[in-house]
């Protein structure tokens, strides 16, 4: 007797996604997975475009959620109906036909609590920046291996373990995927599987858009780490932007005060993206492009990190004596 495949809930948060959602849902209807073993839950944040009509036209379940964090939307979909596995996908993504079948294969061991990978881009629809950044994020040559966290654009979790930790931290605006990953990894094994292929359709097309996106992504980088307890593996991602930003600050002071400070600051600022560039050349051979990407990346991350530090300090100063801080 053949083993029954796990029942999978595919959860997609949306807000005015009429541009990409039709292709996303069409890809899910073409999956190489039994139709009675998965269902689609679209959680909409009161879109004012055609998003709800598109969901109904494709026969997916539609849930109207409050306008809160994206973690809240994902939790709403994940907890709305029972399943063995919960697959998180973004509305601007396409799933490969074998996506869920590959995902399910990772959960034959009870130790595995989550599996996924960084999304790819469609080369035919992408420019050099988008292709390079996707290559830098994705580690295709490393095979299936254990990691601490995975992006929510392509993430499948064991439903009971997800529920046991309370799902996503709904107080986080961003970095909720990192926070979830670290809490899941304390429950079992989180696997990076490059055969779980998802394509992202909305990677930034310009360096300006890339800068803005990374500022947004880093908005709660420090808060997220504090919420689950800082891990040693997080230290580089937290400290590198701060070192980069502080080095530029020192160089700026040195420009008016001391050549030693100026050149020391510039050298330190150059080392941070330089080290990441040398490492990234294994996945993208375009040295000028990779260096430019990491320069913009660390500029954005430094800006967001210092803004978050200032915000945390101001909130601490304004907090009434004896106030209790919720950890989400």
C-alpha positions in Angstrom: 0.0 0.0 0.0 1.4 3.4 -1.1 2.2 5.8 1.7 -0.2 8.8 1.8 1.5 12.1 0.8 1.3 14.8 3.5 -1.6 17.3 3.2 0.0 20.7 2.5 -1.5 24.2 3.0 -0.1 26.8 0.6 -0.3 30.2 2.3 0.0 33.4 0.3 -0.3 36.9 1.8 -1.5 39.6 -0.6 -2.1 43.3 -0.9 -2.9 44.7 -4.3 -1.2 41.9 -6.2 -3.2 41.8 -9.4 -0.1 42.2 -11.5 1.6 39.0 -10.3 -1.0 36.9 -8.6 -2.6 35.3 -11.7 0.8 33.8 -12.7 1.5 32.7 -9.1 -1.9 30.8 -8.8 -1.6 29.3 -12.3 1.8 27.8 -11.4 0.2 26.3 -8.3 -2.5 24.6 -10.3 0.1 23.0 -12.5 2.0 21.3 -9.6 3.2 17.7 -9.8 1.4 16.9 -6.6 -2.0 15.3 -6.1 -4.7 17.9 -6.1 -6.5 16.4 -3.1 -3.3 16.7 -1.0 -2.8 20.4 -1.1 -5.0 23.6 -0.9 -4.3 27.3 -1.4 -5.1 29.9 1.3 -4.8 33.5 0.2 -4.8 36.0 3.0 -5.7 39.4 1.7 -5.1 42.7 3.5 -8.1 44.5 2.0 -6.8 45.0 -1.5 -8.4 47.7 -3.5 -7.5 46.2 -6.9 -8.7 43.0 -8.5 -6.8 40.7 -6.2 -9.9 39.2 -4.5 -11.6 38.5 -7.8 -8.4 36.8 -9.1 -8.3 34.5 -6.1 -12.0 33.5 -6.5 -11.5 33.0 -10.3 -8.7 30.5 -9.5 -10.7 28.6 -7.0 -8.4 29.4 -4.0 -9.7 30.1 -0.5 -9.8 33.8 0.4 -9.4 35.1 3.9 -9.7 38.9 4.6 -7.3 39.8 7.4 -6.7 42.9 9.4 -4.0 45.3 8.1 -1.2 44.3 10.5 2.2 42.8 10.0 2.9 40.2 7.2 3.6 37.7 10.0 0.1 38.2 11.2 -1.2 37.5 7.7 0.8 34.3 7.3 -0.3 33.1 10.8 -3.9 33.8 9.9 -3.6 31.5 6.8 -1.5 28.9 8.6 -3.8 28.5 11.5 -7.1 28.7 9.6 -7.2 25.0 8.5 -5.4 21.9 9.5 -2.7 20.4 7.4 0.5 18.3 7.8 2.8 20.8 6.2 2.5 24.6 5.6 4.1 26.0 2.5 4.7 29.8 2.5 4.9 31.5 -0.9 4.8 35.1 -1.9 2.2 36.4 -4.4 5.0 37.6 -6.8 6.5 34.1 -7.1 6.1 31.2 -9.4 6.4 27.6 -8.1 8.2 25.0 -10.2 6.0 21.9 -11.0 8.0 19.7 -8.6 8.1 22.2 -5.8 5.8 20.5 -3.3 6.9 17.0 -4.2 10.5 18.0 -3.5 9.5 19.7 -0.3 7.5 16.7 1.0 10.6 14.4 0.4 12.5 16.4 3.0 10.0 15.5 5.7 10.4 11.7 5.7 12.6 12.2 8.8 10.7 13.4 11.9 13.7 15.5 12.8 13.1 17.9 9.9 10.9 20.9 10.9 11.4 23.1 7.8 12.8 23.1 4.3 13.2 25.7 1.5 15.6 27.7 -0.5 16.3 31.2 -1.9 14.1 32.0 -4.9 15.6 32.1 -8.4 14.8 34.7 -11.1 13.6 34.0 -14.7 16.7 35.0 -16.7 14.5 35.9 -19.7 12.7 38.5 -17.6 15.6 39.8 -15.6 18.4 42.3 -16.0 22.1 41.8 -14.8 21.5 43.3 -11.3 18.5 40.9 -10.7 20.4 37.8 -12.0 23.5 38.7 -10.0 21.7 39.3 -6.7 19.7 36.1 -7.0 23.0 34.2 -7.6 24.6 35.8 -4.6 21.7 34.9 -2.3 21.3 31.3 -3.5 23.8 28.6 -2.7 23.1 26.1 -5.5 26.5 24.3 -5.4 26.2 23.3 -1.8 23.3 20.7 -2.1 20.9 19.9 0.7 22.3 21.1 4.0 21.3 22.3 7.4 20.8 26.1 8.0 19.5 28.4 10.7 16.7 30.1 8.7 15.0 30.3 5.3 13.2 33.1 3.4 9.4 33.0 3.5 9.1 33.3 -0.2 9.9 29.6 -0.4 9.5 27.9 3.0 7.7 24.7 4.0 7.3 23.9 7.7 5.9 21.0 9.7 2.5 22.3 11.0 2.7 20.9 14.5 6.2 22.4 15.1 5.1 25.7 13.6 2.1 25.8 16.0 4.2 24.7 19.0 6.3 27.9 18.7 3.3 30.1 18.0 4.1 30.8 14.4 5.6 34.1 13.3 6.3 36.9 15.7 3.5 39.3 14.7 5.2 42.3 16.3 8.0 42.3 13.7 7.5 44.4 10.5 10.5 42.7 8.8 13.0 39.9 9.6 10.2 37.7 10.8 11.5 34.9 8.6 14.9 35.0 10.4 13.3 35.0 13.8 11.0 32.1 12.9 14.0 30.1 11.5 16.0 30.4 14.6 13.1 29.4 16.8 12.3 26.4 14.5 16.0 25.4 14.4 15.8 25.0 18.2 13.0 22.4 17.6 14.7 20.3 14.9 16.5 20.4 11.6 16.0 23.2 9.0 17.1 22.2 5.5 18.2 24.3 2.6 17.2 22.3 -0.5 18.0 24.0 -3.9 15.8 21.5 -5.7 12.8 23.3 -4.2 12.6 25.8 -7.0 10.6 29.0 -6.8 11.0 32.0 -9.1 10.7 35.6 -7.8 9.2 38.0 -10.3 9.8 41.3 -8.5 13.5 41.6 -7.7 14.6 45.3 -7.8 15.5 46.4 -11.3 17.7 49.4 -10.3 20.2 50.2 -7.6 17.8 52.8 -6.2 15.1 50.2 -5.8 17.6 47.7 -4.4 18.7 50.2 -1.8 15.1 50.9 -0.7 14.3 47.2 -0.5 17.3 46.5 1.7 16.5 49.4 4.0 13.1 47.9 4.4 14.4 44.3 5.0 16.8 45.5 7.7 14.2 47.6 9.5 13.9 45.1 12.4 17.2 43.3 12.0 18.3 44.0 15.6 14.8 43.7 17.2 14.3 40.3 15.5 17.6 39.0 16.9 16.7 40.2 20.4 13.3 38.6 20.2 14.6 35.1 19.8 18.0 35.6 21.6 21.1 36.6 19.7 23.0 33.7 18.1 26.7 33.6 17.2 25.8 33.0 13.5 23.9 36.3 13.5 26.8 38.4 14.7 28.3 39.1 11.2 25.1 40.2 9.7 24.4 42.5 12.6 27.9 44.0 13.1 29.1 44.3 9.4 26.6 47.1 8.5 27.4 48.9 11.8 31.2 48.7 11.2 30.7 49.9 7.6 28.5 52.8 8.6 30.8 53.8 11.6 33.9 53.6 9.3 32.3 56.2 7.0 31.5 58.4 10.0 35.2 58.2 11.1 36.3 59.0 7.5 34.0 62.0 7.5 35.5 63.3 10.7 39.0 62.6 9.4 38.3 64.7 6.3 38.2 67.8 8.6 40.5 66.6 11.3 43.1 64.0 10.5 44.3 62.2 7.4 45.0 59.1 9.5 41.3 58.9 10.5 40.3 59.6 6.9 42.3 56.8 5.4 41.6 54.5 8.2 37.9 55.0 7.9 38.0 54.6 4.1 40.0 51.4 4.3 37.7 49.9 6.9 34.6 50.9 4.9 36.2 49.3 1.8 37.0 46.1 3.6 33.4 45.2 4.5 32.0 45.0 0.9 35.4 43.9 -0.4 35.4 40.7 1.7 31.8 39.9 0.8 32.6 40.6 -2.9 35.6 38.1 -2.9 33.3 35.5 -1.4 30.5 36.2 -3.8 32.7 35.9 -6.9 32.3 32.1 -6.7 28.7 32.6 -7.7 28.9 35.6 -9.9 32.1 36.4 -11.8 31.2 40.1 -12.6 33.6 41.8 -10.1 32.5 45.4 -10.7 28.8 44.5 -10.5 29.2 42.4 -7.3 31.3 45.1 -5.6 28.6 47.7 -6.5 25.9 45.4 -5.2 27.6 44.9 -1.8 28.4 48.6 -1.5 24.8 49.6 -2.0 23.7 46.6 0.2 25.9 47.7 3.2 25.0 51.4 2.7 21.3 50.5 3.0 21.8 48.1 5.9 24.0 50.6 7.8 21.3 53.3 7.4 18.6 50.9 8.6 20.7 49.6 11.5 21.6 53.0 12.9 18.0 54.2 12.5 16.9 51.1 14.4 19.4 51.7 17.2 18.3 55.3 17.6 14.7 54.2 17.6 15.4 51.5 20.3 17.2 54.1 22.4 14.4 56.6 22.1 11.8 54.1 23.1 13.9 53.0 26.1 14.2 56.6 27.2 10.4 57.3 26.8 9.3 54.0 28.4 7.6 54.6 31.7 9.3 53.1 34.8 8.3 49.5 35.4 6.7 49.1 32.0 6.6 45.5 30.7 8.0 44.9 27.2 6.2 42.3 25.2 8.4 39.8 23.3 5.7 38.9 20.8 
